[in-house]
Amino acid sequence: MALLENMRVFVRVVELGSLSAAGRSLRLSPAVVSHRLQSLEEHLNARLLNRTTRQVQFTEAGKVFFEHCLEVLEAAERAESSVGAIGGAPVGSLRVTAPLGFGRRILAPMVPRFRAAYPQVDLRLRLSDHLLDLLREATDVAIRMAPLKDSSFVARKVADLPRVLCAAPSYLEQRGVPSRPEDLLSHHCLLLRFPGSQQFQWTLNTPQGPMTLPVSGQFDADDGDVLTGWALAGEGIVLKPLWEVAGHLRRGDLRVVLPHCPPEPVTLAVLYPHRNLLPAKIRVFIDFFAEQARAALAETEPHAPS
């Protein structure tokens, strides 16, 4: 087992490019990472990496060994998962990431039910509206409502989420109600800003086809809940998933803008590592989440604005 663990450390160092990054990913100190690499090199009687303060580079032996490590670790994981499947009990730590608002309102309430069904799985939840590097963060499952770019992960579609443009009645009374998509260019638009965000270009489905507008505004933030708060305060027009603002629309706190030209829906998907045989803990979570998320989101459908 010590050899396997040292191989895992070696692979993470290569994938992430530094001892410190690998240590954070594996929850090990840099000193422990360095010691395990040294033990591995002593065991093999060969230098695997040339290490500097800023980077690591393969030696010729290290490059060959890395490819074999991937095969060995995948085979070990398949063997472990096969035994786990026979035993039928998902176990271990499960690292899940999700957007802030969705995580708070939809995912977090599921966790007690998941824990009751699978008490031997320890769920580690990280919420962020930033597109995290899933490999660097050693993520097991990622919930995404954004373009899917992680080629090393498999995406399973859960649902298409309708979205709306909306604003507070006070804002619309003061600035006027847009009647055409082009009118948005002269309005205050509340924008979600983070690396990879497309919210500075809103694409609407018009009777003539999709139309993309380069919107702008005085306020932007990297937290979707902040944008909702600004919209409720009458500061501008916001683009939101329907499930997130359904209650505000029902109560009249917000009103739909351009209902005849809705924004393109966004895909809700689950991302997970590309593996031939998933560990039971990941497999059961994905199935559980898909079922529970569809049920939770369906509760907003009767409140869709006309």
N, C-alpha and C positions, 0 to 999 in steps of 0.2 A: 504493500500500500504506500510505503514511503516513496518508492520509485514512481508510482503513478502520480502522487501528489507533486513531486518535484517536476515531473513532465508537464503537469497542468500549469505550474508556475512558469516554466520555461515558455510554454505556448502563449500565455497571457502577456509575458514580457515582450515577445516578438510581435503579437497582435497590436499592443498598445504603444510600443516604442520606448518604454522606459520602465525602470524598476519601481519608481514611485507610483506611476499610473497603475501598474499591475498590482501593487500592494493595496491601493485604494479599492480596486475592483474585487480583490480576493479577501479584503479586510485583514491584511497582514502588514506588518511594519516593513519599511525598506530593508532593514537589517535582516529580517527573517527571509525576505525574498532573495537577498544577496547570498545568504547562507545556503538556501536550498539550491540555488544555481551552482554554487561552488561544490556542494555535495554531489550534484548530478554530474558535473564535469570530472570530479575525482572518481566517481563510479565508472565513468566511460573512459577515463584517462585521455580526455580530449577537450580542447577549448571550443566551446559552442558559440560564444558571443564575444565581440570586442566591445567593451563598455567604456564610455566616457561620461562626463558629468551631464551631458545633454542628450545623448542618444546611445542606442545599442545597434550593432551591425552583426549580421551573420558572419561566421567563419564558413569555410567550405564544409566542414564537418557539421556545423550547426544547421546549415541549409538542408542537408540530407536528413539529419536527425529530426528536424521540424516536421517534414512531410510524414515520416514514420510515426511521430508522436500523434499527429492528427488521426491517423488510422487506428492506432492503439487506443487512444482515448475514446474515439467513437465506438470502437468495438467493446470497450469496457462499459460504456454507458448503455449500449444495447443489451449487454449481458445483465447489467444491474436492473434495467427497466423490465426485461423479460421476467426476471425473478419477482420483481414488484408486481407485475401484472398477474402472475400466478397467485401471489398472496392477496391481491385485490385491494391493498390498502395504500392509497397515495400518502406519501410522507415527505417531510423535509421543508426547507425554506423556499418560499415562492416570491420572487421579486416582480412586482407589477407597477407599471407607471401609467398615468392617465392625465388628461387635461384637468385643470383646477375645478372649474364649474361642474363638469360631468362627473369628476371623481367625488366631489362633495355630495351632489344631489342624487346621482344614479348609482354609482359604484359603491360608495361607502355604506349605504344602507343594506347592501347585499352581504357585506362581509360577515355579520353575525350568522346569517343563514348558511353561508358557505362553511363557516367554522363549525356549525352544528352538524353539517353533513360530513365534513372531513376534518375531524378534530386533530389529526396528526400532521396537518399542513400548517406551517407558520407563515402567514401572509405579511410581506413587507411592502407597504404601499407608498409610492412617491408620486405626488401631484405637482404638475408644472404645465404651464401653457407654452413653454419652450419645447422645441423639437430636440429631445435629448439624443445623444449618441448611444444607441442601445447596446452596441457591442462594448463600448468603453465602460458603460454603466453596469455591465453584466446583467442585463435585464432578461427575465424569463418570458414575460408577457407585456406587451404594450398595447394600450387602447388608443386608437388614433382617429381623429376627425380632420385629416389633412392629407395632402398628396403623399403617397407611400413611396419612399426612396431607399428603404433599407433592403438592398438586394440580398443580404445574408439572412434575412428573415422572410418567413412565409406569411402572407396576408389572407385572413379569412373574413369575408364580408359578413357583417351582422345586419345592417339595415341602411337604407337611404334616408337621411334626415332632412325634411323640408326646412327651409329657412325663410325668414321674413325681414323686410326693412320696417322699422318702427320708430316712433318718436312720441314724446309726451304731448298731450293736447296743448299745453302752454307754449311749447316751441312752435307747433303748427299754426297756432293763432297769431303768433308774433311774426313768423317768417313766411307763412303761407304753406299750402299743401301742394307738393309736387304733383303735376299731372302727367308729365312725360319723364322718361329716364334722364334725358338731358338736363332737366331741371336740377338734378342732384349736384351738378357742377357748380351751382351758385349757393349751395347749402352747406352748413357745418356738418361734416360727417365724422363720426366717432370711430377711430381706427385702432385695430389691434396690431401692435408692432412687435415683431421678434424676428430673428433670422429665419428666412424661408417663408415668412408670412406673405400671402397674396391679397391681404385685405385693403391694400391701397389701390387695387383694381377690383371693382365689383362687376360681376357678370350677371346680367339679368336675362330671363327668358321672355322676350317680347313676342307679340304676334308675328313679327317679321323674322324672328330668329334670335339667337343669343347676341347680346350687345355688352361689350366690356367698356367700362367707364373709368378713367383715372381720377378717382375722387380724392378730396383733400379736406382738411379740417384743422382747427386750432388745437384739438386735444387728441392724443393717442396714448396708449398704455399697453403693457404686456400682460395684463390681467383682464379677462373677459368680464368678471364681476364689476370691475371699476367702470367699464364702458356702460354696463347696464345701469349703474348708479348715476352716471352722468346723463344718460338718456332720461331717466326718471326725473332728474332735476331740470329738465328742459334745455339741455345744452346742445342737442343735435340729434341727427338721425343715426341709428345704429343697425348693423346687420347681425342677426342672431338666429341660431337654431330655434325652431318653433317651440320645442320642449322647454327651452330655457326661459322663454318669456310668455308662455301660455297663460299663466296666472295673472300677470300684469295686463295682458290683453283682455282677459275675461272680466277683470275688475275695472277696466277703462283707464288704468294708469298709463298705458301706452296704446297707440293706435297704429294700425298697419299703414304703411306708405306704399303707393304703387301696387295695390293688390293684383292688378292685371298683368304685372311684369315681375313675378317673383324671382328672387335669386336662385341660382342653380343649387340643387340639394348637395349636401356633403355626405360622403360615405363614412359610416361608422364601421371600423374594422379592428380585428384583433391581429397583432403581429406576434409571431413566436419563432424560435430558432428553427432553421432548416435542418431537420433531422429525420432519418428514416423511421425511427421509433421514438416517439415522445415519452418522456417520463410521465408516469401516471398523474402526478400532481399538476402538470401543465395541461394534460388532456382533459381532466375532469373540470379544471377551472374554466377552460375555454368553452366547454359545453354548458356549464352552469351559467357563465356570464352571458352567453348568447341568448339563452332562454329567458333569463331574468331581465336582461336589458330590453329585449323586445316587449316583454310584458309591461315594464315600467314606462317605456316610451309610448306604448299604445294608449296609456291613460291620458296623454295630451291630445290625441287625435280628435276627440269630440269637440275640443275647444279651438280647433283651427279656425282662423278668421275667414269670413267669406269675402 
